[in-house]
């Protein structure tokens, strides 16, 4: 027969030792090992508990109570230590996963939009300010949208105005890279009923050899107004207001008679330069009745004007560049200056 006091003393030792180990456990894994060794299935406390059956009923009660007390004390210590270790582990994980997003002061340089993009944005802003909305269309077009619907039938001599790049798709010369943004006018009129006040910026392509004033890829902004009673005076007034808003109040616009198959009458749009000359920026005119007919708009009821300007040319003029190709070379030494 064992002395119950011996058990109780051993329990006290055990509890004290376990709590010291718990306090010293440096990780959740270590804590788990201490837990298994003390109150786990094969832990000493559990073994002691199993021996209770061999005690006298009175002793059993006293030792049993001591077992329970020791167990509760150890469990409480484990729970407290676990909470602390979990917080520490989480903090360590966050620290390890932290991204240093502070910039090195020597590299703190802000980028900015390319001047072509910035010009396009400003153009849009000016027209949106006048109540226009913005639309876009595909860069790969059919002959019908790029030419026929714009009153340029097959073999019309005016086709020579655009050196076209064809896409090898479908019938020969039926698919092409749009030579201007004017086909978007057709798409807009097919999709929306008048009144229409829209601008359509985008890329266009021509079989041109690049030089200081030409690039085979370039940007245009197309404008289209269709309403009742629109006259050439509305076109001239709109372009004059646009010129002042985009280039500044000292710059004026001029319209010179010209020819485009999709407008009648047609004009060339020039702006005054600081040197006292004039600079040609694009074409415009009153929408030709045949264009309205191609999209099912009644030319007896509706009239309208259209225009198409080169965005790159405007950016070149606005920033005083010497060569259009600089807008496509993307040499940062140039781009950084704006
Ligand atoms: N699409 C013409 C071109 O690229 C420019 C143009 C002229 C557009 C007159 C128009 C217009 O909308 O009315 O050469």
py3Dmol code that shows the C-alpha trace and the ligand (Angstrom):
import py3Dmol

protein = """\
ATOM      1  CA  UNK A   1       0.000   0.000   0.000  1.00  0.00           C
ATOM      2  CA  UNK A   2       1.485   3.365  -1.063  1.00  0.00           C
ATOM      3  CA  UNK A   3       1.367   6.461   1.063  1.00  0.00           C
ATOM      4  CA  UNK A   4      -1.194   8.903  -0.402  1.00  0.00           C
ATOM      5  CA  UNK A   5       0.955  11.814   0.732  1.00  0.00           C
ATOM      6  CA  UNK A   6       3.715  10.520  -1.515  1.00  0.00           C
ATOM      7  CA  UNK A   7       1.304  10.743  -4.454  1.00  0.00           C
ATOM      8  CA  UNK A   8       0.246  14.213  -3.500  1.00  0.00           C
ATOM      9  CA  UNK A   9       3.845  15.406  -3.156  1.00  0.00           C
ATOM     10  CA  UNK A  10       4.695  13.868  -6.490  1.00  0.00           C
ATOM     11  CA  UNK A  11       1.678  15.627  -8.020  1.00  0.00           C
ATOM     12  CA  UNK A  12       2.838  18.969  -6.679  1.00  0.00           C
ATOM     13  CA  UNK A  13       6.311  18.389  -8.100  1.00  0.00           C
ATOM     14  CA  UNK A  14       4.850  17.345 -11.378  1.00  0.00           C
ATOM     15  CA  UNK A  15       2.590  20.339 -11.599  1.00  0.00           C
ATOM     16  CA  UNK A  16       5.395  22.749 -10.714  1.00  0.00           C
ATOM     17  CA  UNK A  17       7.774  21.124 -13.218  1.00  0.00           C
ATOM     18  CA  UNK A  18       5.146  21.135 -15.959  1.00  0.00           C
ATOM     19  CA  UNK A  19       4.297  24.783 -15.383  1.00  0.00           C
ATOM     20  CA  UNK A  20       7.941  25.720 -15.542  1.00  0.00           C
ATOM     21  CA  UNK A  21       8.329  23.833 -18.820  1.00  0.00           C
ATOM     22  CA  UNK A  22       5.198  25.522 -20.107  1.00  0.00           C
ATOM     23  CA  UNK A  23       6.531  28.944 -19.236  1.00  0.00           C
ATOM     24  CA  UNK A  24       9.789  28.101 -21.009  1.00  0.00           C
ATOM     25  CA  UNK A  25       8.172  26.606 -24.102  1.00  0.00           C
ATOM     26  CA  UNK A  26       9.463  28.770 -26.946  1.00  0.00           C
ATOM     27  CA  UNK A  27       7.102  27.545 -29.649  1.00  0.00           C
ATOM     28  CA  UNK A  28       3.697  25.994 -30.104  1.00  0.00           C
ATOM     29  CA  UNK A  29       5.411  22.697 -30.965  1.00  0.00           C
ATOM     30  CA  UNK A  30       7.399  22.742 -27.763  1.00  0.00           C
ATOM     31  CA  UNK A  31       4.222  23.509 -25.836  1.00  0.00           C
ATOM     32  CA  UNK A  32       2.520  20.526 -27.430  1.00  0.00           C
ATOM     33  CA  UNK A  33       5.366  18.239 -26.314  1.00  0.00           C
ATOM     34  CA  UNK A  34       5.080  19.516 -22.744  1.00  0.00           C
ATOM     35  CA  UNK A  35       1.327  18.961 -22.840  1.00  0.00           C
ATOM     36  CA  UNK A  36       1.749  15.370 -24.021  1.00  0.00           C
ATOM     37  CA  UNK A  37       4.420  14.649 -21.401  1.00  0.00           C
ATOM     38  CA  UNK A  38       2.319  16.000 -18.523  1.00  0.00           C
ATOM     39  CA  UNK A  39      -1.413  15.631 -19.037  1.00  0.00           C
ATOM     40  CA  UNK A  40      -1.366  13.639 -22.305  1.00  0.00           C
ATOM     41  CA  UNK A  41      -2.458   9.994 -22.584  1.00  0.00           C
ATOM     42  CA  UNK A  42       0.992   8.744 -21.709  1.00  0.00           C
ATOM     43  CA  UNK A  43       1.845  11.623 -19.393  1.00  0.00           C
ATOM     44  CA  UNK A  44       2.814  11.036 -15.793  1.00  0.00           C
ATOM     45  CA  UNK A  45      -0.327  12.638 -14.409  1.00  0.00           C
ATOM     46  CA  UNK A  46      -2.472  10.259 -16.380  1.00  0.00           C
ATOM     47  CA  UNK A  47      -0.421   7.318 -15.122  1.00  0.00           C
ATOM     48  CA  UNK A  48      -0.895   8.532 -11.536  1.00  0.00           C
ATOM     49  CA  UNK A  49      -4.606   8.822 -12.079  1.00  0.00           C
ATOM     50  CA  UNK A  50      -4.718   5.233 -13.252  1.00  0.00           C
ATOM     51  CA  UNK A  51      -3.215   4.145  -9.971  1.00  0.00           C
ATOM     52  CA  UNK A  52      -6.071   5.723  -7.964  1.00  0.00           C
ATOM     53  CA  UNK A  53      -7.972   2.446  -8.055  1.00  0.00           C
ATOM     54  CA  UNK A  54      -5.430   0.808  -5.844  1.00  0.00           C
ATOM     55  CA  UNK A  55      -5.952   3.355  -3.043  1.00  0.00           C
ATOM     56  CA  UNK A  56      -8.281   3.290  -0.051  1.00  0.00           C
ATOM     57  CA  UNK A  57     -11.513   5.117  -0.789  1.00  0.00           C
ATOM     58  CA  UNK A  58     -10.581   8.043   1.530  1.00  0.00           C
ATOM     59  CA  UNK A  59      -7.100   8.358   0.115  1.00  0.00           C
ATOM     60  CA  UNK A  60      -8.491   7.971  -3.370  1.00  0.00           C
ATOM     61  CA  UNK A  61     -10.663  11.008  -2.802  1.00  0.00           C
ATOM     62  CA  UNK A  62      -7.786  13.159  -1.522  1.00  0.00           C
ATOM     63  CA  UNK A  63      -5.355  12.062  -4.224  1.00  0.00           C
ATOM     64  CA  UNK A  64      -8.052  12.294  -6.908  1.00  0.00           C
ATOM     65  CA  UNK A  65      -8.756  15.863  -5.946  1.00  0.00           C
ATOM     66  CA  UNK A  66      -5.013  16.649  -6.078  1.00  0.00           C
ATOM     67  CA  UNK A  67      -4.838  15.067  -9.535  1.00  0.00           C
ATOM     68  CA  UNK A  68      -7.708  17.212 -10.760  1.00  0.00           C
ATOM     69  CA  UNK A  69      -6.223  20.360  -9.267  1.00  0.00           C
ATOM     70  CA  UNK A  70      -2.830  19.669 -10.822  1.00  0.00           C
ATOM     71  CA  UNK A  71      -4.442  18.949 -14.158  1.00  0.00           C
ATOM     72  CA  UNK A  72      -6.508  22.152 -14.117  1.00  0.00           C
ATOM     73  CA  UNK A  73      -3.486  24.206 -13.147  1.00  0.00           C
ATOM     74  CA  UNK A  74      -1.432  22.700 -15.967  1.00  0.00           C
ATOM     75  CA  UNK A  75      -4.270  23.149 -18.488  1.00  0.00           C
ATOM     76  CA  UNK A  76      -4.719  26.770 -17.512  1.00  0.00           C
ATOM     77  CA  UNK A  77      -0.985  27.402 -17.850  1.00  0.00           C
ATOM     78  CA  UNK A  78      -0.974  25.729 -21.276  1.00  0.00           C
ATOM     79  CA  UNK A  79      -3.948  27.785 -22.467  1.00  0.00           C
ATOM     80  CA  UNK A  80      -2.342  31.031 -21.341  1.00  0.00           C
ATOM     81  CA  UNK A  81       1.020  30.176 -22.903  1.00  0.00           C
ATOM     82  CA  UNK A  82      -0.638  29.033 -26.122  1.00  0.00           C
ATOM     83  CA  UNK A  83      -2.437  32.352 -26.474  1.00  0.00           C
ATOM     84  CA  UNK A  84       0.828  34.233 -26.048  1.00  0.00           C
ATOM     85  CA  UNK A  85       2.714  31.993 -28.471  1.00  0.00           C
ATOM     86  CA  UNK A  86      -0.050  32.266 -31.075  1.00  0.00           C
ATOM     87  CA  UNK A  87       0.088  36.050 -30.993  1.00  0.00           C
ATOM     88  CA  UNK A  88       3.870  35.908 -31.337  1.00  0.00           C
ATOM     89  CA  UNK A  89       3.711  33.407 -34.174  1.00  0.00           C
ATOM     90  CA  UNK A  90       1.195  35.563 -36.052  1.00  0.00           C
ATOM     91  CA  UNK A  91       3.328  38.629 -35.557  1.00  0.00           C
ATOM     92  CA  UNK A  92       6.417  36.795 -36.798  1.00  0.00           C
ATOM     93  CA  UNK A  93       4.540  35.557 -39.851  1.00  0.00           C
ATOM     94  CA  UNK A  94       3.286  39.033 -40.694  1.00  0.00           C
ATOM     95  CA  UNK A  95       6.767  40.433 -40.297  1.00  0.00           C
ATOM     96  CA  UNK A  96       8.196  37.719 -42.551  1.00  0.00           C
ATOM     97  CA  UNK A  97       5.564  38.363 -45.230  1.00  0.00           C
ATOM     98  CA  UNK A  98       5.742  42.136 -45.034  1.00  0.00           C
ATOM     99  CA  UNK A  99       6.480  43.927 -48.302  1.00  0.00           C
ATOM    100  CA  UNK A 100       8.603  46.992 -48.102  1.00  0.00           C
ATOM    101  CA  UNK A 101       6.752  49.437 -50.278  1.00  0.00           C
ATOM    102  CA  UNK A 102       8.684  52.496 -49.375  1.00  0.00           C
ATOM    103  CA  UNK A 103      10.525  53.877 -52.352  1.00  0.00           C
ATOM    104  CA  UNK A 104      14.203  54.381 -52.313  1.00  0.00           C
ATOM    105  CA  UNK A 105      14.543  58.185 -52.171  1.00  0.00           C
ATOM    106  CA  UNK A 106      17.107  58.170 -54.973  1.00  0.00           C
ATOM    107  CA  UNK A 107      14.578  56.508 -57.269  1.00  0.00           C
ATOM    108  CA  UNK A 108      11.557  58.604 -56.407  1.00  0.00           C
ATOM    109  CA  UNK A 109      10.607  59.740 -59.916  1.00  0.00           C
ATOM    110  CA  UNK A 110       7.042  59.895 -61.147  1.00  0.00           C
ATOM    111  CA  UNK A 111       6.129  58.634 -64.578  1.00  0.00           C
ATOM    112  CA  UNK A 112       3.549  60.359 -66.754  1.00  0.00           C
ATOM    113  CA  UNK A 113       1.388  59.703 -69.771  1.00  0.00           C
ATOM    114  CA  UNK A 114       2.931  59.656 -73.222  1.00  0.00           C
ATOM    115  CA  UNK A 115       2.276  62.987 -74.968  1.00  0.00           C
ATOM    116  CA  UNK A 116       0.129  61.321 -77.628  1.00  0.00           C
ATOM    117  CA  UNK A 117      -2.095  59.819 -74.931  1.00  0.00           C
ATOM    118  CA  UNK A 118      -2.140  63.097 -73.007  1.00  0.00           C
ATOM    119  CA  UNK A 119      -3.151  64.979 -76.182  1.00  0.00           C
ATOM    120  CA  UNK A 120      -5.901  62.493 -76.900  1.00  0.00           C
ATOM    121  CA  UNK A 121      -7.187  62.862 -73.334  1.00  0.00           C
ATOM    122  CA  UNK A 122      -7.186  66.646 -73.638  1.00  0.00           C
ATOM    123  CA  UNK A 123      -8.979  66.505 -76.976  1.00  0.00           C
ATOM    124  CA  UNK A 124     -11.625  64.283 -75.452  1.00  0.00           C
ATOM    125  CA  UNK A 125     -11.970  66.641 -72.496  1.00  0.00           C
ATOM    126  CA  UNK A 126     -12.567  69.650 -74.753  1.00  0.00           C
ATOM    127  CA  UNK A 127     -15.300  67.900 -76.757  1.00  0.00           C
ATOM    128  CA  UNK A 128     -16.874  66.209 -73.746  1.00  0.00           C
ATOM    129  CA  UNK A 129     -17.051  69.723 -72.281  1.00  0.00           C
ATOM    130  CA  UNK A 130     -19.101  70.708 -75.337  1.00  0.00           C
ATOM    131  CA  UNK A 131     -21.516  67.817 -74.746  1.00  0.00           C
ATOM    132  CA  UNK A 132     -20.015  65.163 -77.028  1.00  0.00           C
ATOM    133  CA  UNK A 133     -19.675  61.493 -76.125  1.00  0.00           C
ATOM    134  CA  UNK A 134     -16.740  59.234 -77.046  1.00  0.00           C
ATOM    135  CA  UNK A 135     -16.959  56.081 -79.189  1.00  0.00           C
ATOM    136  CA  UNK A 136     -14.423  53.627 -80.572  1.00  0.00           C
ATOM    137  CA  UNK A 137     -14.358  51.166 -83.450  1.00  0.00           C
ATOM    138  CA  UNK A 138     -12.209  48.296 -84.757  1.00  0.00           C
ATOM    139  CA  UNK A 139      -8.804  48.884 -86.359  1.00  0.00           C
ATOM    140  CA  UNK A 140      -9.286  46.003 -88.778  1.00  0.00           C
ATOM    141  CA  UNK A 141     -12.163  46.966 -91.064  1.00  0.00           C
ATOM    142  CA  UNK A 142     -13.983  45.809 -94.128  1.00  0.00           C
ATOM    143  CA  UNK A 143     -13.772  47.679 -97.400  1.00  0.00           C
ATOM    144  CA  UNK A 144     -17.412  48.634 -96.990  1.00  0.00           C
ATOM    145  CA  UNK A 145     -16.954  50.528 -93.717  1.00  0.00           C
ATOM    146  CA  UNK A 146     -13.627  52.106 -94.652  1.00  0.00           C
ATOM    147  CA  UNK A 147     -14.626  53.122 -98.200  1.00  0.00           C
ATOM    148  CA  UNK A 148     -17.971  52.161 -99.728  1.00  0.00           C
ATOM    149  CA  UNK A 149     -20.290  53.412 -97.003  1.00  0.00           C
ATOM    150  CA  UNK A 150     -18.271  56.643 -97.008  1.00  0.00           C
ATOM    151  CA  UNK A 151     -19.289  57.256-100.626  1.00  0.00           C
ATOM    152  CA  UNK A 152     -16.100  55.789-102.098  1.00  0.00           C
ATOM    153  CA  UNK A 153     -17.211  52.933-104.389  1.00  0.00           C
ATOM    154  CA  UNK A 154     -14.693  50.348-105.704  1.00  0.00           C
ATOM    155  CA  UNK A 155     -12.276  51.828-108.248  1.00  0.00           C
ATOM    156  CA  UNK A 156     -13.354  55.391-107.339  1.00  0.00           C
ATOM    157  CA  UNK A 157     -10.320  57.597-108.065  1.00  0.00           C
ATOM    158  CA  UNK A 158     -10.490  59.011-104.530  1.00  0.00           C
ATOM    159  CA  UNK A 159      -9.258  55.661-103.202  1.00  0.00           C
ATOM    160  CA  UNK A 160      -5.822  56.850-104.251  1.00  0.00           C
ATOM    161  CA  UNK A 161      -6.018  59.346-101.353  1.00  0.00           C
ATOM    162  CA  UNK A 162      -5.339  56.489 -98.949  1.00  0.00           C
ATOM    163  CA  UNK A 163      -2.443  54.049 -99.350  1.00  0.00           C
ATOM    164  CA  UNK A 164      -4.133  51.050 -97.905  1.00  0.00           C
ATOM    165  CA  UNK A 165      -2.647  48.116 -96.000  1.00  0.00           C
ATOM    166  CA  UNK A 166      -4.723  45.002 -96.658  1.00  0.00           C
ATOM    167  CA  UNK A 167      -5.205  42.050 -94.348  1.00  0.00           C
ATOM    168  CA  UNK A 168      -4.927  38.581 -95.856  1.00  0.00           C
ATOM    169  CA  UNK A 169      -8.442  37.500 -94.920  1.00  0.00           C
ATOM    170  CA  UNK A 170     -11.474  36.595 -97.011  1.00  0.00           C
ATOM    171  CA  UNK A 171     -11.700  37.896-100.591  1.00  0.00           C
ATOM    172  CA  UNK A 172      -8.579  39.758-101.797  1.00  0.00           C
ATOM    173  CA  UNK A 173      -8.638  43.403-100.625  1.00  0.00           C
ATOM    174  CA  UNK A 174     -11.889  42.930 -98.712  1.00  0.00           C
ATOM    175  CA  UNK A 175     -10.308  43.350 -95.254  1.00  0.00           C
ATOM    176  CA  UNK A 176      -7.915  46.124 -94.326  1.00  0.00           C
ATOM    177  CA  UNK A 177      -6.305  48.141 -91.571  1.00  0.00           C
ATOM    178  CA  UNK A 178      -8.511  51.221 -91.410  1.00  0.00           C
ATOM    179  CA  UNK A 179      -6.873  54.124 -93.216  1.00  0.00           C
ATOM    180  CA  UNK A 180      -8.745  56.681 -91.108  1.00  0.00           C
ATOM    181  CA  UNK A 181     -11.192  56.814 -88.187  1.00  0.00           C
ATOM    182  CA  UNK A 182     -14.067  57.775 -90.521  1.00  0.00           C
ATOM    183  CA  UNK A 183     -15.495  54.190 -90.637  1.00  0.00           C
ATOM    184  CA  UNK A 184     -16.396  54.650 -86.971  1.00  0.00           C
ATOM    185  CA  UNK A 185     -18.873  57.347 -88.114  1.00  0.00           C
ATOM    186  CA  UNK A 186     -20.687  54.623 -90.042  1.00  0.00           C
ATOM    187  CA  UNK A 187     -20.711  52.260 -87.059  1.00  0.00           C
ATOM    188  CA  UNK A 188     -21.974  55.026 -84.766  1.00  0.00           C
ATOM    189  CA  UNK A 189     -24.820  55.946 -87.141  1.00  0.00           C
ATOM    190  CA  UNK A 190     -25.791  52.277 -87.489  1.00  0.00           C
ATOM    191  CA  UNK A 191     -25.951  51.939 -83.712  1.00  0.00           C
ATOM    192  CA  UNK A 192     -27.546  55.221 -82.612  1.00  0.00           C
ATOM    193  CA  UNK A 193     -30.380  57.395 -83.861  1.00  0.00           C
ATOM    194  CA  UNK A 194     -29.802  61.132 -84.351  1.00  0.00           C
ATOM    195  CA  UNK A 195     -29.251  63.572 -82.755  1.00  0.00           C
ATOM    196  CA  UNK A 196     -25.618  62.457 -82.564  1.00  0.00           C
ATOM    197  CA  UNK A 197     -22.733  64.452 -81.057  1.00  0.00           C
ATOM    198  CA  UNK A 198     -19.742  62.150 -80.929  1.00  0.00           C
ATOM    199  CA  UNK A 199     -15.977  61.964 -81.170  1.00  0.00           C
ATOM    200  CA  UNK A 200     -14.111  58.803 -82.116  1.00  0.00           C
ATOM    201  CA  UNK A 201     -10.395  58.718 -81.367  1.00  0.00           C
ATOM    202  CA  UNK A 202      -8.140  55.862 -82.410  1.00  0.00           C
ATOM    203  CA  UNK A 203      -5.295  54.442 -84.452  1.00  0.00           C
ATOM    204  CA  UNK A 204      -5.165  54.386 -88.244  1.00  0.00           C
ATOM    205  CA  UNK A 205      -2.723  52.849 -90.730  1.00  0.00           C
ATOM    206  CA  UNK A 206      -1.328  53.754 -94.129  1.00  0.00           C
ATOM    207  CA  UNK A 207       1.288  52.285 -96.441  1.00  0.00           C
ATOM    208  CA  UNK A 208       3.535  55.300 -95.910  1.00  0.00           C
ATOM    209  CA  UNK A 209       7.288  55.468 -95.505  1.00  0.00           C
ATOM    210  CA  UNK A 210       8.053  57.149 -92.210  1.00  0.00           C
ATOM    211  CA  UNK A 211       9.531  60.637 -92.413  1.00  0.00           C
ATOM    212  CA  UNK A 212       9.387  63.789 -90.299  1.00  0.00           C
ATOM    213  CA  UNK A 213       5.682  64.335 -91.113  1.00  0.00           C
ATOM    214  CA  UNK A 214       4.402  60.776 -91.821  1.00  0.00           C
ATOM    215  CA  UNK A 215       4.255  57.503 -89.902  1.00  0.00           C
ATOM    216  CA  UNK A 216       2.542  54.321 -91.114  1.00  0.00           C
ATOM    217  CA  UNK A 217       0.683  54.119 -87.793  1.00  0.00           C
ATOM    218  CA  UNK A 218      -0.868  57.295 -86.477  1.00  0.00           C
ATOM    219  CA  UNK A 219      -3.761  58.586 -84.397  1.00  0.00           C
ATOM    220  CA  UNK A 220      -6.844  60.454 -85.487  1.00  0.00           C
ATOM    221  CA  UNK A 221      -9.866  61.887 -83.802  1.00  0.00           C
ATOM    222  CA  UNK A 222     -13.071  61.787 -85.778  1.00  0.00           C
ATOM    223  CA  UNK A 223     -16.024  64.017 -85.002  1.00  0.00           C
ATOM    224  CA  UNK A 224     -19.636  63.602 -86.067  1.00  0.00           C
ATOM    225  CA  UNK A 225     -22.693  65.733 -85.468  1.00  0.00           C
ATOM    226  CA  UNK A 226     -26.094  64.779 -86.892  1.00  0.00           C
ATOM    227  CA  UNK A 227     -29.116  66.863 -85.982  1.00  0.00           C
ATOM    228  CA  UNK A 228     -31.887  68.932 -87.529  1.00  0.00           C
ATOM    229  CA  UNK A 229     -30.805  72.144 -89.198  1.00  0.00           C
ATOM    230  CA  UNK A 230     -27.041  71.749 -88.773  1.00  0.00           C
ATOM    231  CA  UNK A 231     -25.166  74.114 -91.102  1.00  0.00           C
ATOM    232  CA  UNK A 232     -21.601  74.850 -92.167  1.00  0.00           C
ATOM    233  CA  UNK A 233     -21.643  77.769 -89.694  1.00  0.00           C
ATOM    234  CA  UNK A 234     -22.110  75.262 -86.843  1.00  0.00           C
ATOM    235  CA  UNK A 235     -19.030  73.384 -88.080  1.00  0.00           C
ATOM    236  CA  UNK A 236     -16.924  76.569 -88.306  1.00  0.00           C
ATOM    237  CA  UNK A 237     -18.065  77.804 -84.888  1.00  0.00           C
ATOM    238  CA  UNK A 238     -17.452  74.434 -83.246  1.00  0.00           C
ATOM    239  CA  UNK A 239     -13.931  74.202 -84.669  1.00  0.00           C
ATOM    240  CA  UNK A 240     -13.093  77.770 -83.646  1.00  0.00           C
ATOM    241  CA  UNK A 241     -14.274  77.059 -80.081  1.00  0.00           C
ATOM    242  CA  UNK A 242     -12.294  73.826 -80.068  1.00  0.00           C
ATOM    243  CA  UNK A 243      -9.136  75.565 -81.345  1.00  0.00           C
ATOM    244  CA  UNK A 244      -9.186  78.169 -78.587  1.00  0.00           C
ATOM    245  CA  UNK A 245      -9.880  75.553 -75.902  1.00  0.00           C
ATOM    246  CA  UNK A 246      -7.164  73.174 -77.079  1.00  0.00           C
ATOM    247  CA  UNK A 247      -4.369  75.456 -78.262  1.00  0.00           C
ATOM    248  CA  UNK A 248      -5.117  78.595 -76.252  1.00  0.00           C
ATOM    249  CA  UNK A 249      -7.118  81.781 -76.860  1.00  0.00           C
ATOM    250  CA  UNK A 250      -4.508  83.378 -79.180  1.00  0.00           C
ATOM    251  CA  UNK A 251      -4.749  80.591 -81.781  1.00  0.00           C
ATOM    252  CA  UNK A 252      -7.409  80.701 -84.525  1.00  0.00           C
ATOM    253  CA  UNK A 253      -8.814  78.334 -87.101  1.00  0.00           C
ATOM    254  CA  UNK A 254      -9.391  78.651 -90.814  1.00  0.00           C
ATOM    255  CA  UNK A 255     -11.352  76.498 -93.252  1.00  0.00           C
ATOM    256  CA  UNK A 256     -10.117  76.127 -96.838  1.00  0.00           C
ATOM    257  CA  UNK A 257     -12.164  74.531 -99.647  1.00  0.00           C
ATOM    258  CA  UNK A 258     -11.110  70.942-100.269  1.00  0.00           C
ATOM    259  CA  UNK A 259     -12.428  67.589-101.377  1.00  0.00           C
ATOM    260  CA  UNK A 260     -13.445  64.466 -99.484  1.00  0.00           C
ATOM    261  CA  UNK A 261     -15.917  61.960-100.948  1.00  0.00           C
ATOM    262  CA  UNK A 262     -17.874  61.687 -97.665  1.00  0.00           C
ATOM    263  CA  UNK A 263     -18.494  65.427 -97.212  1.00  0.00           C
ATOM    264  CA  UNK A 264     -20.021  68.118 -99.414  1.00  0.00           C
ATOM    265  CA  UNK A 265     -18.859  70.821 -99.157  1.00  0.00           C
ATOM    266  CA  UNK A 266     -15.491  69.761 -97.764  1.00  0.00           C
ATOM    267  CA  UNK A 267     -12.768  71.835 -96.150  1.00  0.00           C
ATOM    268  CA  UNK A 268      -9.278  71.682 -94.831  1.00  0.00           C
ATOM    269  CA  UNK A 269      -8.904  72.785 -91.181  1.00  0.00           C
ATOM    270  CA  UNK A 270      -5.865  74.973 -90.461  1.00  0.00           C
ATOM    271  CA  UNK A 271      -4.750  76.721 -87.284  1.00  0.00           C
ATOM    272  CA  UNK A 272      -2.733  79.896 -87.017  1.00  0.00           C
ATOM    273  CA  UNK A 273       0.857  79.496 -85.857  1.00  0.00           C
ATOM    274  CA  UNK A 274       2.922  81.683 -83.555  1.00  0.00           C
ATOM    275  CA  UNK A 275       5.108  82.549 -86.577  1.00  0.00           C
ATOM    276  CA  UNK A 276       2.145  84.035 -88.428  1.00  0.00           C
ATOM    277  CA  UNK A 277       1.565  81.139 -90.824  1.00  0.00           C
ATOM    278  CA  UNK A 278      -1.083  78.421 -91.038  1.00  0.00           C
ATOM    279  CA  UNK A 279      -0.805  74.743 -90.220  1.00  0.00           C
ATOM    280  CA  UNK A 280      -3.030  72.062 -91.726  1.00  0.00           C
ATOM    281  CA  UNK A 281      -4.426  69.657 -89.103  1.00  0.00           C
ATOM    282  CA  UNK A 282      -7.212  67.739 -90.814  1.00  0.00           C
ATOM    283  CA  UNK A 283     -10.318  67.650 -92.931  1.00  0.00           C
ATOM    284  CA  UNK A 284     -13.969  68.388 -92.335  1.00  0.00           C
ATOM    285  CA  UNK A 285     -17.237  69.115 -94.058  1.00  0.00           C
ATOM    286  CA  UNK A 286     -20.976  68.578 -94.242  1.00  0.00           C
ATOM    287  CA  UNK A 287     -21.915  64.868 -94.229  1.00  0.00           C
ATOM    288  CA  UNK A 288     -22.652  63.754 -97.816  1.00  0.00           C
ATOM    289  CA  UNK A 289     -26.265  62.596 -98.385  1.00  0.00           C
ATOM    290  CA  UNK A 290     -24.938  59.286 -99.770  1.00  0.00           C
ATOM    291  CA  UNK A 291     -23.275  58.573 -96.422  1.00  0.00           C
ATOM    292  CA  UNK A 292     -26.614  59.115 -94.663  1.00  0.00           C
ATOM    293  CA  UNK A 293     -28.316  56.858 -97.194  1.00  0.00           C
ATOM    294  CA  UNK A 294     -25.764  54.075 -96.582  1.00  0.00           C
ATOM    295  CA  UNK A 295     -26.858  53.896 -92.934  1.00  0.00           C
ATOM    296  CA  UNK A 296     -30.561  54.560 -93.462  1.00  0.00           C
ATOM    297  CA  UNK A 297     -30.710  58.134 -92.170  1.00  0.00           C
ATOM    298  CA  UNK A 298     -33.003  60.419 -94.196  1.00  0.00           C
ATOM    299  CA  UNK A 299     -30.882  63.298 -95.612  1.00  0.00           C
ATOM    300  CA  UNK A 300     -34.053  65.351 -96.110  1.00  0.00           C
ATOM    301  CA  UNK A 301     -34.679  65.328 -92.366  1.00  0.00           C
ATOM    302  CA  UNK A 302     -31.168  65.351 -90.934  1.00  0.00           C
ATOM    303  CA  UNK A 303     -27.991  67.250 -91.707  1.00  0.00           C
ATOM    304  CA  UNK A 304     -24.610  67.055 -90.064  1.00  0.00           C
ATOM    305  CA  UNK A 305     -20.943  67.821 -90.113  1.00  0.00           C
ATOM    306  CA  UNK A 306     -17.866  65.667 -89.624  1.00  0.00           C
ATOM    307  CA  UNK A 307     -14.181  66.168 -89.127  1.00  0.00           C
ATOM    308  CA  UNK A 308     -11.025  64.105 -88.779  1.00  0.00           C
ATOM    309  CA  UNK A 309      -7.788  65.427 -87.265  1.00  0.00           C
ATOM    310  CA  UNK A 310      -4.376  63.914 -86.743  1.00  0.00           C
ATOM    311  CA  UNK A 311      -3.699  63.630 -83.022  1.00  0.00           C
ATOM    312  CA  UNK A 312       0.043  63.095 -83.495  1.00  0.00           C
ATOM    313  CA  UNK A 313       0.282  66.263 -85.552  1.00  0.00           C
ATOM    314  CA  UNK A 314      -1.520  68.187 -82.845  1.00  0.00           C
ATOM    315  CA  UNK A 315       0.815  66.790 -80.171  1.00  0.00           C
ATOM    316  CA  UNK A 316       3.803  67.623 -82.378  1.00  0.00           C
ATOM    317  CA  UNK A 317       2.561  71.186 -82.898  1.00  0.00           C
ATOM    318  CA  UNK A 318       1.503  71.680 -79.301  1.00  0.00           C
ATOM    319  CA  UNK A 319       4.879  70.560 -77.923  1.00  0.00           C
ATOM    320  CA  UNK A 320       7.020  72.015 -80.718  1.00  0.00           C
ATOM    321  CA  UNK A 321       8.565  68.708 -81.851  1.00  0.00           C
ATOM    322  CA  UNK A 322      10.570  68.661 -85.065  1.00  0.00           C
ATOM    323  CA  UNK A 323       9.845  65.091 -86.105  1.00  0.00           C
ATOM    324  CA  UNK A 324       6.653  62.994 -85.870  1.00  0.00           C
ATOM    325  CA  UNK A 325       8.720  59.817 -85.554  1.00  0.00           C
ATOM    326  CA  UNK A 326       9.887  60.947 -82.101  1.00  0.00           C
ATOM    327  CA  UNK A 327       6.369  60.177 -80.859  1.00  0.00           C
ATOM    328  CA  UNK A 328       6.860  56.521 -81.769  1.00  0.00           C
ATOM    329  CA  UNK A 329      10.548  56.001 -80.972  1.00  0.00           C
ATOM    330  CA  UNK A 330       9.841  56.426 -77.254  1.00  0.00           C
ATOM    331  CA  UNK A 331      13.290  57.653 -76.323  1.00  0.00           C
ATOM    332  CA  UNK A 332      12.902  58.526 -72.639  1.00  0.00           C
ATOM    333  CA  UNK A 333      15.361  61.408 -72.974  1.00  0.00           C
ATOM    334  CA  UNK A 334      12.745  63.093 -75.168  1.00  0.00           C
ATOM    335  CA  UNK A 335       9.623  61.912 -73.341  1.00  0.00           C
ATOM    336  CA  UNK A 336      10.948  63.021 -69.952  1.00  0.00           C
ATOM    337  CA  UNK A 337      10.982  66.619 -71.127  1.00  0.00           C
ATOM    338  CA  UNK A 338       7.191  66.935 -71.151  1.00  0.00           C
TER     339      UNK A 338
END
"""
ligand_1 = """\
14
LIG
N -10.836 60.757 -93.033
C -10.097 61.863 -93.611
C -8.648 61.456 -93.764
O -8.140 60.739 -92.960
C -10.205 63.081 -92.750
C -11.582 63.626 -92.731
C -11.947 64.589 -93.675
C -12.520 63.158 -91.851
C -13.211 65.108 -93.658
C -13.794 63.676 -91.855
C -14.122 64.649 -92.783
O -14.732 63.245 -91.003
O -15.377 65.145 -92.762
O -8.026 61.853 -94.690
"""
view = py3Dmol.view(width=600, height=400)
view.addModel(protein, "pdb")
view.setStyle({"model": 0}, {"cartoon": {"style": "trace"}})
view.addModel(ligand_1, "xyz")
view.setStyle({"model": 1}, {"stick": {}})
view.zoomTo()
view.show()
